[in-house]
Amino acid sequence: MMLLPLLLAFADPAGAVDVEKALKQFVDVFALVQKNAADPVNSEQAIFQGSIPGMLRKLDPHSVFFDPQQFEQLKEMEKSESKGFGTILSITPGRVVVLQAMPGSPSAKSGLAPGDEILAVNNIALGRLEFEQVVGYLTEARQHQASLVVRRPGNVRLFNYVLDPAVLDAPSVDRAFLLARGAGYIRINSFDTQTAKQFKAALEKLDAAKLAGLVIDFRSNPGGVVGTALECAALFLKPDQRVVSVRGRSLKTEEVNVPKDANPYTIPLAILVGEKSASAAEIFTGAMQDHDRATVLGVPTYGKGLVQNVFPLSSNTALALTTAFYYTPSGRSIQKPLQSGQLVFAGTRKEYKTDKGRTVFGGGGIQPDIVVGPEAPTRLKVAIESSGSLTAFATEYIEKNKVITSFHVTPAILDDFHVFVSQRGIQPPVGEWLQESDYMQSRLEQEILNQGVGVEFGDEVEMKRDPVVRAALKSLGLAVAER
């Protein structure tokens, strides 16, 4: 029985007698269950899926035991590559519309184009599925060959495509543009082995040395390769400044500093974070905040700052165990506190000081200097967005009009859209429409650019409307350049 070495691994020598006593009690209970339970007991299931996971739940939510099948899956995942069709989609209730087919991707090679509506995948009608079902089904479908039924604007007949997924090299630094003169914006969606190289290229593209301010967006960044995040942090911190420290009960404390030969940029920074920002993104952000190198805006981050090691065990099983935690330069633990294996969200705020003596709060995750939420929904916004009217109008518009990168929605186009949604049952009072007209104009411009010239141009419109981005520019003493 493999429970003995596992239990002993958690015990120090002084507690060995207690472990032996506890183990004997476990064996006694297990023997009674095997002998007297109403149904036969599967010993492998009882231990692999019962006692061991139960013990780990008392530690933290991230320590996991892998039975032989799960361990094989883990090893396969480590060797696997991310596949897909290279299509950016607009998904609204009842409709899935192509916004962009990446050049050279399976989608582009097959002939899929912006505005095409995907009606079915592998004989499953997407219009009959709930929103979450569509997202889940499409995520799964892109790993295998898929048969698509597509409706193309202006064509009566339906088109059929068969797509084979390919390994896609999606950059982790996927957006870099100017929000205004002297104001740069870079979005980093994850940290992988190429992120630092891509980050440097984005800075060069923006001529970073001449920028008056830079906004770095981590709101959709769940982390990744910690070493890469440290390399990126060294682009902005002074030589020998602390980036992060690693502390664990059985590990020697490790402190990571900026290399002595670093030649950092001095651009004023604003960092955007959200509840999905985690791990390596939190390490980067925490270092910038503690050294007063950046203003952090958004909402509190996820709070995942732990080090895990996978220990192979006998019988082709393994244990992923939390062995240490990450701490910011001021001493804040990035990991949300744990109590009996459960996250603790309240009553744990503790004050820490930055290099300049500012107060920042610990308790897990990174607390923004300025709390700013996303755009507030209104009745009209929800009705427009959920109806798919923006995407549908954009599709019809680009059928009849040539769209270029400098495209703007004029008052006449906005009036046409007003008529379009009215014909589809969305008829708000005049005052309500006028109150939301700036939003409608911006969103319509975004959707038309998405389909007409590319999603990256639509993203620029979205970011210039984004209240968190606007607050970031204000903190830098800059303002958005209106289109």
N, C-alpha and C positions, 0 to 999 in steps of 0.2 A: 504494500500500500504506500503511495507516494506522498501521503499527507505529512508524515513524520519530518522529512527534510524541509518541507515547506514551512511547517510550524517552527522548526528550529532556526530557520533563517531569520525569523522575526524576533528571536529571543537573544538576550545577552547572557553571558555565562552565569551571572548572578540569578537569573530567572529560569535556569534550565530545569530545576526541580518543579517549578510551577507548570512549565510546559509539559513535562512528562506526566504530571498529575492530570492536567487538562486533556492530554492525549488519551490517557487511560479511560477517562470518563467518556470521551468521544467513542472509543472502541466499544465500551460497555453499552452505550446507547445504541450504537449502530448494530451490534450483535442482537440486542433485544428487538430492534425494528425488523431485522432480517428474519428472525425466528417467529415473531408474533403478528406482524402487520397483516391486514386483511388481504392485500394484494402482494404478489411477489415484488421484491425490491431489486431494481437494477443498480448494482453497486457503483458502476462507472457513472451513471447518471446522478446518483445521490451525491457523489463526491465532486465530480467535475462541474455539475450544474447546480449543486446545492451547497455543500459545506464550504468549499473554497471560495466561490463568488460571495457567499454570505460573509465570510471573514474579510474579504477585500472591500466590501461595501462600508465596513467600519473605518477604513483608512481614508479613501477619497473616491470621487466618482470616476477617476481616470485610470486607476490601477485595475488591470484586467487579467484574468486567467484564460489562456487559450487551450482548448482541448485539441486532440490531434487534427481534427478536420479544420478547426478555426486557425490553427497554427499554419497549416498548409495554405489556407486562403491568404493569410498574412504574407507569407513568403511569395505567393503569386502576385499579390498587390504591389509588393516592393519591386518586382521585376516588370510589372505592366506599364504600359504607356497610355497617355490620355488620347482617346480617339474621338472623332466627331465628323460632322459634315461641313463645318465652316460656315454656318448660317446664323445670322442674328435675326431673331424673331420678335414680333410684337404679339403678345398673348393676352387676349381679352376674353371675357366669357363668350363662348360660342365661336370665336374666330382666332386663327393663327395665321399671321401674315408675314411674309418675308420682308425684312427691312434691308438686308445686305447679304450678299454671298461673297465671302472673302476670296480674293483673286487666287487662282490655282487650287482652290479647295474642291472636294467632290461636288458640292452644291453648284459652284460656278461652272465646273466642267460639264455638269449635266444640263445646264441651261436655265436653272432656277434664277429668277430675277426679282428685284424689289417690286412689291405690289402683288406678287403671286400669293394666293391664299391656299394653304395646305388643308384640304378637306379630310383626308384620311391617311393613316400610316399603318401599313400591314393589315389593311381591311378593317381597321378600327376607326370609326367616324369620330373625329375630334370634337365636333359640335355637340355631341351627346355627353361629353365628360365635364365634370366640375373642373374649376381652374387648377386646383392642386393635383388632380388626376392627370390633367394635360401635361403639367410641368414634369411630374414623375414619369409619365409614359414616354415623353420625348427624351428625357435624360437617359432612360434605359435603352430606347430604340437606337440611339446614336452609337451604341457599342457593337451593333451588328448590321448586316445588310438590311436595308429598309426599302419598301415599296411605297411610293407616295402618289396620291391622287391630288392634282392641283388645278385650281381655277385661275385662269389668267385674265386680267382686266381686258375687256374689249373682245373676248373670244367666247363663243357659245360652247364649243366643245371642251371637254376636260382633258388634261394632260396627265400622262403616267410617267413617273421617273423611278428608276432603281438606283439607289445610292449605296456605295460601299464606303464605310468609314475609313478615315486615314488618320495617321498621327499628325496632330496639328501643333505648330509651334506658336502658341498664343503668348504674346509678351506679357510679363507681369507689370511692366510700366507701359500702360496702353494709351495714355493721353498726356500731351504736353503742348500747351498753347498759351497765348497771351490773353489775359482777361481784360487788360487795358494797357496803355503805354507804360512800360516799366513794371508791369504786374504779371508774373508768371504763374502757371498752374500745372502741376504734375500729379497724376493719379497712379498710385501703386497698389495693385490688387492682391499681391502676395509677395513673399520673398522666396525666390528660388536661386539656383546657382548663377543665373545670368542677370539677376536684378540689379546688382551694383553696376555692371557694365551698361545696362540699359538706362539706369538712372543718370550716369555720367553723360551718356549720349543725349538724353533729354535736356540736361543742363546746358550742354554745348549748343543744342538746337535753339534754346531760348537766349543764348548769349548771357549766361547767368551772371557774369562779372559786372554787367551793366544794369542788372535788374534793381529796382527800388524795393521789391518785395517778392516773396515766393510762397504760394499756397501749396502744401503737400496734402493730398487727400488719401487717408487710410480708412475711410468709413466702411469699405467692403473688404478689408484686408484681414484674413484670419491668422496671419503669421506665415510660418514656413521655416526656412533655413536661418537659424539664429546668427551664424557666422556672417551671412550676407548682410543682415541688418546692422551688425557691428561695423562692417565695412562701409555701409552707407552713412552711419552716424559719424564716422571719421571724416566725412566730407564737410562737416559743419562744426565740429568741436575742436578745441585746441589740443595740441600734443600733450600727452600724459593725463588728460582729463578722464575721469572714470566714466565708463559707459554702463557697465552692469557688474554685479557680483553674484556668485553662485554659492549657496550655502546648503549643506545637508548634514544630517546626524552622523553618517558614516563616511562622509567625503570631506576632504580638505577644502576650505573656503578658497574659491578662485575669484580673482578680481581682474576684470578686463578693462584696460585703458586704451586710449587713442595712441597709435604709434607715434614715436618721437619725431619721425620725419614727415608727419602729416602737414599738408598745406591747405587748410580749410577755406571754403567760401565764407564770406562775411555778410551775405545777403540776409536782411531781416526775414524771419520765417513765421508762418502761421500753419499749424497742423490741424487737420480736420479728423475727428474720431467719432465713432459710434459704437453701438452695442455689439456690432460684429467685429470690431477691431480687437485683435487678440495676439497673445504670444509675442513673436518677433516685432510686430507693429507696436506693441505696448512697451517693449524694451527700448526701441528707438525713441518713441514719444516721451517716455519717462526720463530718459537721459537729457533730451532737449529741454524739457520743462525744469528739471532740477538745476541745470546749469544756466537757466534764464536765457536760453538760446532761441526759444520759440514761444509764441502764444498758442495755447491749445484750445480749440473750440469744438463744440458739438455736445454729445451726451456721454456719460461715463462708459468706459470700455468694458469688455467682457470679463477680464480678470483671470486670464490663464497664464500663469508664469511658473511652470513646473518643468523639471527635468525628469525624463523617463528613460529607463533602461529595460531592454527585453532580455530576460534570463532564460535560456533554453533549459528544460528539465527532462527527466526521463520519460519514456513512452511517447516521444515526439510531441510533448506539450511544452508550454512556455508561460512565463509570467512577465507582463509589462508592469513595472513597479515604479512609482514615484520615489525618486531618491534624493531630490534637492529642489530648491526654489530659487527663482530669480528675484533680485532686489535692485531697485534704482539707486543712483549715486547717493541720494539722501537717506537711504536705508528702508524705503517703502517696499513691502512685498507686493509683487504684481499679482500673485495668486490670491483670489478671494479666500478668506479664512474658512477652514474646514472644522466641523464639529461632529464627531461620530460619523465621518464619511459624508456629511451633508454640507453644502455651501451655506455660509452665514452671511446674510445681506444687511443686517441692521446692528446698530450698537457697536461698531468696530472702527469708527472713524478716529484717527489719531493724527495729530499735527506734526509736520516735518518742515524743515526750512530749506529753501533753495540757496544757491551761492550768494544771492543778493539779500537774503533774509526774508524773502516772501514766504508766506505760509501755504503749504500744499497739504493735501489730506491723503492719508493711507487708508487701508482697509480693503485693499484689493482693487485691481484695475487702476486706470488713470482717470482722475477727476479733472474735467476741463477747467481752464481758467475762466472761460466764458461759456456758459451753458446756452446753447441755441438748438432748437428743434427743427425738424423739417417743415415744409409748407403745411399750413393748417388746412384740412379738408373743409369744403363747404358743400351744401346740398347740390349746387350747380356743378361744381368740379367733379363730385362723385358721379353724378348722372352722366356727364359728358365722357368721363374716363371709362366708366363701366359699359357704356353703350358701344364703344369701338368707333364712334363717329369721327374722331380725329384721324385715325388711320384710314378709314374708308374715304373720307373727303380728300386726304392727301393722295391716295391712290388715283382717284378720279382726276385730281388737279394735274398730276404729272403726266397723265395720258394726253392731255390737251395742251400742256404748256412745257416749255423747256425751262429747267431749273438750273441755276448756276450757284457757285459758292457764296456769292454776295446777295442771294435772294432775301427779300423782306416781304412780310405779309402787309399788304396795304389795307386801308379802311374798306376798299371795295371787296377785297378777298374775304375780309372778316364778315362783311355783310352777307356775302354768298354763303359763308359757313353758317351764319345765323339762320338763313332760309333752309339750309341743308338739315340742320338739327331740328328745326321746327316741323319739317315734313316727317320727321321720325319720332314725333311725339314729345320732344323736349322744348317746352314753350315757357320759359321763365318770365316773370315780370320785367319790364324794360329796365327798371332801376337795378334789379339783380344782375341782368346781363351787362349793363354799363359798369357796374362795380367790379365785375370779373373780366372785363374786356382786355385788360393788359395781360392777364394770365392766358386767356384764350388765344390772343395774338401770338404770344411767346410759344405756347404749346403747339399751335398750328404750324408755326414757322419751323419748330423742331421736327415735327412729323414729316413735313414736306421735304426738308433737307435730308432727313434720314433715308427716305426712299429715292429722292432725286439725285443726291450727290454722295451720300455716305453718312453712316451713323456718327463718325467723328465730328462732322459739322453740326449735326443735331445736338451732340453732347455739349458743344460750346454754348449753344443757345440755352440749354438746360442749366449749365453751371452759372451763367451770368444772371439767371433768374433765382438760383438757389439762395435761400436766406442765410445758410451757414457760410457759403462762399462770400456773400456780401458782408456779413459780419467780420469775416477774416480780413477782407480788404480794408474795412474800416479800422480794424485794429492795427493795420500796417500804415494807416494814414493815406490809403489809396481809395479809388472808387472804380466801379465797373464802367467800362466803355459801352454805352448803349449801342445796339446794332442800328 
